[in-house]
Amino acid sequence: MKKYFFASDFHLGAPTPEDSLNREKKVVQWLEEVRYEAEEIFILGDVFDFWFEYKTVVPRGHVRLLGKLAEIVDSGTRVHWFIGNHDMWIFDYIPNEIGVEIHREPIQRTLNGKKFYIGHGDGLGPGDHGYKLIKKIFRSKLCQWFFARLHPNFGIGLANFFSNMSRKKGVESDKVFLGAEEEWLAIYANDIAKKESFDYFVFGHRHLPMTIELSNGGEYINLGDWINNYTFAVFEETLELKSYGTNPIVYSSKQ
């Protein structure tokens, strides 16, 4: 059986350069350890706490991660990068320079005979209408054009400020498991499963490692994050949630 690896929500750049660098080194170390087993690697968004590509300027830093991913891709391993809510302004620099495959919406894949539904998870499921509106605005070409007119020193500084506010606002909610019937991505997965059967729904965004069995017999897995949990998933015959040097709480519930 081939092995597939999944990780999400590194949020590099936050909360401080020192913390970010330590986390980045751990991510790179993990990538180096799994690269020789991996048929494909799926990174499910919010790799950076903020990212915006000007035509000839990109944010400084993160060279260890970007270099390692380029090395892995150059060796022949496919790497998938899903756009999250914190790094939605990735355009062509990352895929062209590194060779990763960019996904802006959830995708469906069959891996080792199992059906997967894979995405970052932001803006999916019931509620959160305010963010869904903001997401449409931020993804509009007009909004991106206006932001690109700002000098990078000002524009990236301003965006980092609001990105930090957004992340801090979600710190407490990221620690609370709502239960299988209330987790909005589990609700979304169940709604999709009523129309089409999947073995696994894999998302990031929520920052809580969890496995929830769905009403149709499939399973929803949230990958957690690399701020507090350092969790990832590996699939061979079954999808298994693991931790990298930590002992996080993994929330599990059966319907």
Backbone as CSV, one residue per row, in Angstrom:
resi,resn,N_x,N_y,N_z,CA_x,CA_y,CA_z,C_x,C_y,C_z
1,MET,0.823,-1.186,0.000,0.000,0.000,0.000,0.874,1.260,0.000
2,LYS,0.452,2.259,-0.761,1.153,3.541,-0.764,0.744,4.353,0.459
3,LYS,1.637,5.239,0.899,1.362,6.070,2.063,1.126,7.515,1.644
4,TYR,0.124,8.130,2.281,-0.218,9.522,2.018,-0.244,10.265,3.350
5,PHE,0.347,11.463,3.368,0.458,12.230,4.603,-0.320,13.541,4.484
6,PHE,-0.931,13.942,5.613,-1.761,15.141,5.661,-1.369,15.985,6.884
7,ALA,-1.236,17.296,6.690,-0.984,18.213,7.803,-1.586,19.566,7.456
8,SER,-1.785,20.406,8.470,-2.457,21.679,8.232,-2.118,22.679,9.328
9,ASP,-2.365,23.952,9.013,-2.369,25.041,9.989,-1.044,25.183,10.744
10,PHE,0.006,25.514,9.979,1.304,25.808,10.583,1.342,27.240,11.118
11,HIS,0.671,28.166,10.448,0.605,29.588,10.833,1.996,30.185,11.055
12,LEU,2.882,29.938,10.112,4.229,30.481,10.229,4.193,32.001,10.137
13,GLY,5.042,32.623,10.950,5.060,34.073,11.068,4.436,34.560,12.355
14,ALA,3.735,33.692,13.069,3.043,34.074,14.294,3.426,33.122,15.437
15,PRO,3.324,33.544,16.681,3.027,34.915,17.105,4.249,35.828,17.108
16,THR,5.454,35.223,17.147,6.692,35.997,17.095,7.635,35.324,16.104
17,PRO,8.617,36.062,15.574,9.584,35.428,14.666,10.301,34.241,15.293
18,GLU,10.612,34.328,16.592,11.323,33.237,17.257,10.456,31.991,17.362
19,ASP,9.205,32.171,17.791,8.284,31.035,17.884,8.045,30.413,16.517
20,SER,7.879,31.273,15.520,7.631,30.791,14.164,8.807,29.975,13.644
21,LEU,10.023,30.453,13.892,11.209,29.754,13.405,11.327,28.370,14.048
22,ASN,11.076,28.272,15.347,11.133,26.976,16.017,10.106,26.010,15.431
23,ARG,8.916,26.528,15.156,7.862,25.700,14.582,8.209,25.293,13.159
24,GLU,8.761,26.220,12.400,9.141,25.928,11.023,10.193,24.817,10.972
25,LYS,11.158,24.873,11.863,12.193,23.837,11.901,11.585,22.467,12.208
26,LYS,10.568,22.449,13.084,9.922,21.179,13.409,9.136,20.648,12.214
27,VAL,8.455,21.541,11.494,7.723,21.124,10.295,8.689,20.550,9.257
28,VAL,9.817,21.234,9.053,10.811,20.780,8.079,11.380,19.422,8.489
29,GLN,11.627,19.247,9.770,12.131,17.966,10.264,11.122,16.851,10.001
30,TRP,9.837,17.136,10.242,8.791,16.147,9.963,8.742,15.806,8.472
31,LEU,8.803,16.823,7.625,8.780,16.582,6.180,9.957,15.710,5.739
32,GLU,11.123,15.961,6.305,12.304,15.177,5.952,12.122,13.719,6.361
33,GLU,11.442,13.476,7.481,11.260,12.114,7.972,10.228,11.335,7.153
34,VAL,9.197,12.034,6.649,8.128,11.305,5.960,8.317,11.258,4.442
35,ARG,9.196,12.081,3.905,9.281,12.228,2.446,9.606,10.929,1.716
36,TYR,10.376,10.053,2.330,10.792,8.831,1.652,9.710,7.750,1.683
37,GLU,8.725,7.908,2.581,7.593,6.982,2.626,6.414,7.498,1.808
38,ALA,6.363,8.817,1.599,5.155,9.444,1.074,5.025,9.276,-0.437
39,GLU,3.878,8.788,-0.859,3.513,8.820,-2.269,3.103,10.241,-2.647
40,GLU,2.320,10.874,-1.755,1.916,12.267,-1.923,1.782,12.892,-0.546
41,ILE,1.966,14.215,-0.475,1.819,14.960,0.765,0.755,16.030,0.539
42,PHE,-0.195,16.106,1.468,-1.282,17.087,1.390,-1.139,18.087,2.537
43,ILE,-0.970,19.358,2.201,-0.888,20.425,3.197,-2.161,21.252,3.063
44,LEU,-2.959,21.265,4.125,-4.342,21.728,3.995,-4.569,23.169,4.455
45,GLY,-3.631,24.054,4.168,-3.919,25.474,4.322,-3.422,26.118,5.596
46,ASP,-3.466,27.463,5.605,-2.940,28.297,6.684,-1.498,27.907,7.017
47,VAL,-0.736,27.697,5.969,0.699,27.457,6.149,1.333,28.698,6.760
48,PHE,0.924,29.871,6.286,1.399,31.147,6.819,0.270,31.816,7.584
49,ASP,0.642,32.652,8.549,-0.371,33.435,9.245,-0.881,34.551,8.349
50,PHE,-0.049,34.981,7.415,-0.491,35.888,6.355,0.478,35.770,5.189
51,TRP,-0.076,35.918,3.981,0.747,35.897,2.770,0.062,36.737,1.708
52,PHE,0.835,37.583,1.045,0.342,38.304,-0.127,1.478,38.447,-1.120
53,GLU,1.203,38.078,-2.359,2.209,38.186,-3.408,1.970,39.439,-4.249
54,TYR,2.908,40.369,-4.161,2.935,41.441,-5.146,3.562,40.875,-6.422
55,LYS,3.537,41.647,-7.486,4.032,41.144,-8.760,5.502,40.744,-8.670
56,THR,6.300,41.516,-7.928,7.737,41.225,-7.833,8.214,41.132,-6.393
57,VAL,7.302,41.085,-5.424,7.673,41.065,-4.005,6.832,40.016,-3.292
58,VAL,7.483,39.218,-2.430,6.764,38.282,-1.572,7.239,38.507,-0.135
59,PRO,6.454,38.089,0.867,6.876,38.272,2.258,8.202,37.570,2.558
60,ARG,8.985,38.185,3.399,10.275,37.617,3.760,10.090,36.439,4.711
61,GLY,11.120,35.571,4.771,11.103,34.455,5.704,10.616,33.152,5.094
62,HIS,10.515,32.136,5.940,9.968,30.814,5.604,10.824,30.063,4.575
63,VAL,12.090,30.408,4.446,12.917,29.819,3.391,13.208,28.346,3.656
64,ARG,13.258,27.939,4.913,13.528,26.534,5.220,12.385,25.650,4.728
65,LEU,11.155,26.070,5.017,10.008,25.292,4.570,9.907,25.283,3.049
66,LEU,10.015,26.447,2.430,9.870,26.526,0.984,10.966,25.728,0.280
67,GLY,12.174,25.803,0.810,13.271,25.035,0.222,13.061,23.538,0.352
68,LYS,12.589,23.103,1.506,12.348,21.668,1.713,11.244,21.158,0.802
69,LEU,10.177,21.926,0.656,9.090,21.513,-0.237,9.569,21.444,-1.682
70,ALA,10.387,22.415,-2.098,10.931,22.393,-3.461,11.802,21.158,-3.665
71,GLU,12.584,20.825,-2.662,13.449,19.639,-2.739,12.618,18.362,-2.870
72,ILE,11.526,18.277,-2.102,10.665,17.094,-2.151,9.983,16.975,-3.510
73,VAL,9.471,18.103,-4.009,8.817,18.089,-5.323,9.824,17.720,-6.416
74,ASP,11.037,18.284,-6.338,12.065,17.992,-7.337,12.456,16.517,-7.341
75,SER,12.280,15.860,-6.203,12.627,14.433,-6.120,11.546,13.544,-6.739
76,GLY,10.398,14.148,-7.087,9.346,13.383,-7.750,8.107,13.112,-6.930
77,THR,8.048,13.610,-5.693,6.881,13.410,-4.837,5.893,14.547,-5.033
78,ARG,4.640,14.215,-5.259,3.612,15.245,-5.421,3.278,15.866,-4.069
79,VAL,3.210,17.193,-4.043,2.812,17.935,-2.843,1.617,18.807,-3.212
80,HIS,0.541,18.656,-2.453,-0.677,19.437,-2.662,-0.760,20.523,-1.585
81,TRP,-1.072,21.727,-1.988,-1.159,22.865,-1.075,-2.556,23.469,-1.232
82,PHE,-3.354,23.392,-0.173,-4.700,23.957,-0.193,-4.666,25.371,0.380
83,ILE,-5.379,26.264,-0.265,-5.419,27.646,0.184,-6.330,27.752,1.408
84,GLY,-5.817,28.381,2.477,-6.612,28.593,3.682,-7.104,30.024,3.784
85,ASN,-7.723,30.355,4.895,-8.228,31.708,5.077,-7.124,32.700,5.436
86,HIS,-5.987,32.225,5.946,-4.882,33.129,6.277,-3.898,33.296,5.121
87,ASP,-3.896,32.372,4.170,-2.957,32.493,3.049,-3.698,32.429,1.709
88,MET,-4.913,33.019,1.675,-5.723,32.939,0.461,-5.151,33.779,-0.678
89,TRP,-4.187,34.675,-0.363,-3.613,35.522,-1.410,-2.311,34.947,-1.955
90,ILE,-2.225,33.636,-1.980,-1.184,32.958,-2.754,-1.644,32.938,-4.205
91,PHE,-0.784,33.374,-5.108,-1.149,33.408,-6.528,-0.271,32.427,-7.315
92,ASP,0.756,32.923,-8.027,1.529,32.015,-8.875,2.961,31.779,-8.397
93,TYR,3.422,32.554,-7.415,4.819,32.403,-6.981,5.075,31.024,-6.368
94,ILE,4.248,30.624,-5.417,4.449,29.342,-4.726,4.397,28.162,-5.703
95,PRO,3.344,28.043,-6.520,3.330,26.889,-7.442,4.430,26.939,-8.495
96,ASN,4.740,28.123,-9.006,5.768,28.215,-10.049,7.173,28.010,-9.498
97,GLU,7.451,28.554,-8.333,8.800,28.476,-7.767,9.078,27.125,-7.143
98,ILE,8.054,26.543,-6.497,8.263,25.307,-5.737,7.770,24.079,-6.490
99,GLY,6.705,24.254,-7.258,6.157,23.126,-8.003,5.039,22.398,-7.308
100,VAL,4.544,22.954,-6.188,3.415,22.326,-5.508,2.144,22.521,-6.333
101,GLU,1.158,21.668,-6.082,-0.133,21.769,-6.764,-1.106,22.524,-5.858
102,ILE,-1.582,23.662,-6.324,-2.438,24.530,-5.532,-3.911,24.159,-5.726
103,HIS,-4.650,24.126,-4.600,-6.087,23.871,-4.640,-6.801,24.982,-3.867
104,ARG,-7.753,25.618,-4.509,-8.489,26.710,-3.879,-9.857,26.267,-3.366
105,GLU,-10.283,25.094,-3.723,-11.547,24.517,-3.275,-11.296,23.060,-2.879
106,PRO,-12.214,22.459,-2.115,-12.058,21.040,-1.768,-11.983,20.159,-3.010
107,ILE,-11.263,19.065,-2.892,-11.123,18.130,-4.004,-11.558,16.740,-3.565
108,GLN,-11.823,15.888,-4.544,-12.142,14.492,-4.294,-11.038,13.624,-4.892
109,ARG,-10.575,12.650,-4.116,-9.540,11.736,-4.592,-9.860,10.321,-4.147
110,THR,-9.405,9.361,-4.924,-9.435,7.960,-4.513,-8.003,7.527,-4.243
111,LEU,-7.724,7.128,-2.998,-6.388,6.730,-2.570,-6.459,5.311,-2.011
112,ASN,-5.670,4.438,-2.566,-5.661,3.034,-2.136,-7.083,2.463,-2.059
113,GLY,-7.910,2.855,-3.015,-9.258,2.313,-3.093,-10.284,2.977,-2.207
114,LYS,-9.890,4.012,-1.442,-10.810,4.717,-0.557,-11.096,6.116,-1.111
115,LYS,-12.351,6.554,-0.949,-12.756,7.858,-1.451,-12.541,8.939,-0.393
116,PHE,-11.831,10.003,-0.796,-11.507,11.114,0.096,-12.152,12.407,-0.391
117,TYR,-12.575,13.218,0.559,-13.018,14.589,0.300,-12.102,15.477,1.139
118,ILE,-11.294,16.327,0.485,-10.188,17.013,1.154,-10.283,18.519,0.934
119,GLY,-10.134,19.306,1.993,-10.135,20.756,1.866,-9.633,21.422,3.128
120,HIS,-9.470,22.750,3.072,-9.061,23.477,4.279,-10.201,23.519,5.280
121,GLY,-11.380,23.932,4.839,-12.551,23.906,5.720,-13.166,25.253,6.028
122,ASP,-12.505,26.352,5.676,-13.061,27.663,6.002,-14.279,27.968,5.138
123,GLY,-15.293,28.539,5.767,-16.495,28.936,5.031,-17.411,27.794,4.652
124,LEU,-17.168,26.594,5.162,-18.015,25.445,4.854,-18.955,25.173,6.027
125,GLY,-20.087,24.586,5.741,-21.035,24.250,6.787,-21.934,25.416,7.150
126,PRO,-22.790,25.227,8.157,-23.769,26.247,8.526,-23.131,27.418,9.277
127,GLY,-23.826,28.574,9.252,-23.395,29.727,10.046,-22.212,30.467,9.466
128,ASP,-21.619,31.341,10.308,-20.434,32.131,9.972,-20.644,32.941,8.689
129,HIS,-21.811,33.577,8.592,-22.157,34.304,7.374,-21.256,35.523,7.163
130,GLY,-20.816,36.126,8.270,-19.932,37.288,8.156,-18.632,36.936,7.464
131,TYR,-18.014,35.822,7.880,-16.763,35.424,7.241,-16.990,35.033,5.786
132,LYS,-18.098,34.343,5.510,-18.361,33.919,4.137,-18.454,35.119,3.194
133,LEU,-19.025,36.235,3.701,-19.088,37.455,2.904,-17.697,38.046,2.715
134,ILE,-16.929,38.103,3.814,-15.567,38.649,3.743,-14.712,37.822,2.796
135,LYS,-14.880,36.498,2.825,-14.109,35.617,1.954,-14.361,35.945,0.491
136,LYS,-15.620,36.184,0.130,-15.948,36.545,-1.243,-15.285,37.856,-1.638
137,ILE,-15.280,38.816,-0.705,-14.669,40.120,-0.989,-13.164,39.975,-1.166
138,PHE,-12.519,39.267,-0.230,-11.064,39.128,-0.269,-10.599,38.338,-1.489
139,ARG,-11.438,37.436,-1.971,-11.056,36.640,-3.143,-11.364,37.353,-4.461
140,SER,-12.000,38.512,-4.377,-12.339,39.234,-5.599,-11.092,39.863,-6.209
141,LYS,-11.017,39.877,-7.516,-9.883,40.473,-8.219,-9.757,41.959,-7.901
142,LEU,-10.892,42.637,-7.723,-10.870,44.073,-7.436,-10.216,44.353,-6.093
143,CYS,-10.582,43.586,-5.070,-9.980,43.751,-3.745,-8.478,43.492,-3.801
144,GLN,-8.079,42.451,-4.502,-6.659,42.120,-4.605,-5.896,43.205,-5.359
145,TRP,-6.529,43.781,-6.379,-5.884,44.848,-7.140,-5.654,46.072,-6.264
146,PHE,-6.652,46.457,-5.464,-6.511,47.621,-4.594,-5.429,47.382,-3.531
147,PHE,-5.398,46.181,-2.958,-4.390,45.904,-1.931,-2.988,45.946,-2.524
148,ALA,-2.845,45.465,-3.746,-1.535,45.458,-4.404,-1.005,46.867,-4.658
149,ARG,-1.882,47.865,-4.609,-1.445,49.241,-4.801,-0.745,49.789,-3.554
150,LEU,-0.941,49.124,-2.397,-0.298,49.560,-1.163,1.177,49.169,-1.173
151,HIS,2.021,50.030,-0.603,3.434,49.678,-0.477,3.561,48.455,0.432
152,PRO,4.439,47.496,0.109,4.551,46.277,0.917,4.814,46.548,2.397
153,ASN,5.626,47.562,2.721,5.903,47.855,4.132,4.614,48.157,4.887
154,PHE,3.720,48.887,4.244,2.459,49.235,4.884,1.431,48.118,4.742
155,GLY,1.285,47.592,3.521,0.254,46.602,3.254,0.428,45.326,4.052
156,ILE,1.642,44.774,4.052,1.876,43.525,4.777,1.811,43.758,6.282
157,GLY,2.301,44.917,6.736,2.203,45.242,8.161,0.761,45.348,8.611
158,LEU,-0.066,46.013,7.817,-1.492,46.146,8.144,-2.177,44.785,8.157
159,ALA,-1.894,43.968,7.150,-2.523,42.658,7.054,-2.090,41.754,8.213
160,ASN,-0.819,41.818,8.593,-0.348,41.017,9.722,-1.068,41.403,11.014
161,PHE,-1.342,42.694,11.172,-2.052,43.174,12.367,-3.435,42.543,12.451
162,PHE,-4.191,42.596,11.353,-5.539,42.037,11.357,-5.523,40.514,11.408
163,SER,-4.503,39.896,10.813,-4.383,38.449,10.876,-4.151,37.988,12.312
164,ASN,-3.302,38.719,13.049,-3.060,38.396,14.454,-4.328,38.538,15.277
165,MET,-5.104,39.600,14.994,-6.368,39.796,15.714,-7.322,38.638,15.458
166,SER,-7.393,38.199,14.202,-8.281,37.097,13.841,-7.879,35.813,14.544
167,ARG,-6.567,35.547,14.574,-6.095,34.314,15.208,-6.331,34.351,16.711
168,LYS,-6.057,35.489,17.355,-6.253,35.598,18.800,-7.725,35.462,19.173
169,LYS,-8.599,35.980,18.310,-10.030,35.883,18.560,-10.482,34.429,18.603
170,GLY,-9.823,33.577,17.837,-10.230,32.180,17.769,-9.515,31.269,18.741
171,VAL,-8.624,31.829,19.592,-7.817,30.998,20.483,-8.686,30.171,21.417
172,GLU,-9.681,30.799,22.058,-10.508,30.076,23.012,-11.435,29.084,22.322
173,SER,-12.032,29.495,21.193,-12.938,28.583,20.485,-12.185,27.387,19.929
174,ASP,-10.889,27.561,19.646,-10.089,26.450,19.131,-9.862,25.368,20.178
175,LYS,-10.186,25.661,21.439,-9.961,24.695,22.511,-11.238,23.964,22.911
176,VAL,-12.357,24.336,22.312,-13.651,23.798,22.741,-14.220,22.866,21.679
177,PHE,-14.382,21.609,22.035,-15.017,20.630,21.155,-16.519,20.763,21.307
178,LEU,-17.222,20.996,20.210,-18.656,21.279,20.255,-19.516,20.030,20.307
179,GLY,-18.913,18.886,20.056,-19.674,17.642,19.991,-19.961,17.268,18.550
180,ALA,-20.167,15.996,18.315,-20.306,15.489,16.950,-21.458,16.136,16.201
181,GLU,-22.536,16.454,16.893,-23.720,16.993,16.226,-23.620,18.490,15.999
182,GLU,-22.652,19.171,16.628,-22.550,20.620,16.529,-21.308,21.096,15.776
183,GLU,-20.319,20.241,15.600,-19.134,20.643,14.835,-19.544,20.908,13.390
184,TRP,-19.342,22.151,12.928,-19.933,22.544,11.645,-19.328,21.812,10.452
185,LEU,-18.067,21.425,10.532,-17.490,20.669,9.421,-17.999,19.225,9.402
186,ALA,-18.338,18.697,10.559,-18.974,17.378,10.605,-20.383,17.466,10.022
187,ILE,-21.086,18.560,10.306,-22.416,18.771,9.722,-22.300,18.863,8.201
188,TYR,-21.305,19.621,7.743,-21.084,19.763,6.306,-20.774,18.405,5.668
189,ALA,-19.909,17.624,6.318,-19.545,16.310,5.784,-20.763,15.392,5.709
190,ASN,-21.592,15.426,6.746,-22.799,14.606,6.736,-23.746,15.009,5.605
191,ASP,-23.856,16.312,5.351,-24.722,16.782,4.266,-24.208,16.314,2.905
192,ILE,-22.881,16.374,2.711,-22.297,15.891,1.458,-22.515,14.387,1.321
193,ALA,-22.349,13.676,2.449,-22.448,12.215,2.424,-23.856,11.724,2.098
194,LYS,-24.865,12.576,2.321,-26.230,12.192,1.960,-26.407,12.096,0.450
195,LYS,-25.563,12.836,-0.282,-25.658,12.858,-1.744,-24.662,11.905,-2.399
196,GLU,-23.501,11.759,-1.752,-22.450,10.903,-2.316,-21.618,10.317,-1.185
197,SER,-21.338,9.056,-1.256,-20.631,8.368,-0.174,-19.123,8.585,-0.275
198,PHE,-18.499,8.913,0.867,-17.042,9.031,0.971,-16.576,8.253,2.193
199,ASP,-15.377,7.712,2.091,-14.801,7.018,3.247,-14.241,8.003,4.258
200,TYR,-13.619,9.081,3.765,-12.990,10.051,4.664,-13.225,11.484,4.182
201,PHE,-13.564,12.346,5.120,-13.551,13.789,4.921,-12.397,14.328,5.764
202,VAL,-11.439,14.999,5.123,-10.247,15.478,5.823,-10.172,16.999,5.687
203,PHE,-10.135,17.690,6.839,-10.072,19.147,6.855,-9.045,19.629,7.875
204,GLY,-8.658,20.889,7.723,-7.881,21.609,8.731,-8.780,22.676,9.328
205,HIS,-8.218,23.870,9.532,-8.941,25.084,9.921,-9.422,25.094,11.369
206,ARG,-9.908,23.986,11.864,-10.556,23.951,13.178,-9.549,23.966,14.321
207,HIS,-8.313,23.548,14.085,-7.229,23.532,15.075,-7.417,22.487,16.170
208,LEU,-8.465,21.700,16.109,-8.669,20.638,17.087,-8.537,19.288,16.393
209,PRO,-7.612,18.432,16.819,-7.553,17.088,16.241,-8.788,16.297,16.656
210,MET,-9.504,15.771,15.658,-10.719,15.035,15.994,-11.045,14.005,14.920
211,THR,-11.709,12.964,15.335,-12.231,11.951,14.414,-13.688,11.722,14.793
212,ILE,-14.574,11.882,13.816,-16.005,11.737,14.069,-16.588,10.795,13.030
213,GLU,-17.237,9.751,13.481,-17.907,8.830,12.574,-19.210,9.455,12.097
214,LEU,-19.446,9.379,10.803,-20.604,10.010,10.185,-21.754,9.021,10.043
215,SER,-22.928,9.562,9.792,-24.131,8.733,9.768,-24.123,7.720,8.632
216,ASN,-23.363,7.999,7.549,-23.337,7.072,6.415,-22.230,6.033,6.531
217,GLY,-21.491,6.062,7.642,-20.398,5.111,7.834,-19.040,5.679,7.497
218,GLY,-18.980,6.860,6.895,-17.703,7.512,6.640,-17.159,8.166,7.902
219,GLU,-16.048,8.858,7.768,-15.399,9.457,8.928,-14.891,10.852,8.587
220,TYR,-15.113,11.781,9.501,-14.580,13.140,9.396,-13.360,13.262,10.301
221,ILE,-12.245,13.702,9.715,-11.000,13.876,10.468,-10.569,15.329,10.357
222,ASN,-10.346,15.958,11.506,-9.714,17.276,11.494,-8.278,17.110,11.946
223,LEU,-7.369,17.740,11.204,-5.938,17.503,11.392,-5.340,18.246,12.585
224,GLY,-6.104,19.156,13.218,-5.529,19.926,14.309,-4.636,21.033,13.788
225,ASP,-3.572,21.342,14.517,-2.674,22.420,14.097,-1.249,22.107,14.534
226,TRP,-0.328,23.028,14.135,1.065,22.924,14.552,1.454,24.117,15.422
227,ILE,0.468,24.643,16.135,0.721,25.673,17.140,0.733,25.033,18.521
228,ASN,-0.277,24.210,18.782,-0.394,23.551,20.085,-0.311,22.026,19.998
229,ASN,-0.818,21.440,18.908,-1.003,19.987,18.874,0.041,19.226,18.071
230,TYR,0.585,19.830,17.014,1.577,19.171,16.155,1.064,17.808,15.685
231,THR,-0.137,17.822,15.131,-0.771,16.586,14.691,-0.802,16.509,13.167
232,PHE,-0.818,15.287,12.674,-0.907,15.024,11.244,-1.606,13.687,11.055
233,ALA,-1.932,13.356,9.815,-2.569,12.073,9.527,-1.769,11.335,8.474
234,VAL,-1.792,10.029,8.576,-1.147,9.183,7.575,-2.147,8.119,7.147
235,PHE,-2.226,7.891,5.835,-3.155,6.896,5.306,-2.403,5.833,4.536
236,GLU,-2.686,4.592,4.889,-2.192,3.448,4.131,-3.394,2.552,3.846
237,GLU,-3.808,1.769,4.844,-5.060,1.021,4.708,-6.200,1.755,5.408
238,THR,-5.879,2.421,6.507,-6.833,3.265,7.222,-6.165,4.608,7.495
239,LEU,-6.960,5.629,7.748,-6.435,6.959,8.032,-6.235,7.094,9.537
240,GLU,-5.010,7.380,9.938,-4.659,7.432,11.353,-4.138,8.815,11.716
241,LEU,-4.684,9.384,12.774,-4.253,10.683,13.274,-3.102,10.472,14.255
242,LYS,-1.986,11.165,14.024,-0.801,11.002,14.864,-0.301,12.362,15.336
243,SER,0.587,12.327,16.330,1.195,13.564,16.817,2.698,13.487,16.644
244,TYR,3.310,14.662,16.506,4.748,14.731,16.294,5.415,15.290,17.559
245,GLY,5.732,14.375,18.470,6.452,14.766,19.679,5.601,15.393,20.755
246,THR,4.265,15.311,20.643,3.379,15.851,21.662,2.352,14.795,22.040
247,ASN,1.535,15.112,23.032,0.480,14.192,23.451,-0.842,14.953,23.511
248,PRO,-1.391,15.307,22.345,-2.596,16.137,22.334,-3.850,15.348,22.667
249,ILE,-4.906,16.078,23.021,-6.221,15.471,23.170,-6.839,15.327,21.791
250,VAL,-7.208,14.122,21.423,-7.901,13.884,20.152,-9.363,13.605,20.476
251,TYR,-10.228,14.448,19.967,-11.659,14.325,20.243,-12.277,13.323,19.282
252,SER,-12.998,12.384,19.846,-13.594,11.328,19.034,-15.019,11.096,19.517
253,SER,-15.919,10.910,18.574,-17.317,10.711,18.949,-17.996,9.857,17.885
254,LYS,-18.892,9.021,18.279,-19.673,8.201,17.349,-21.116,8.685,17.347
255,GLN,-21.673,8.719,16.139,-23.077,9.098,16.021,-23.951,7.851,16.084
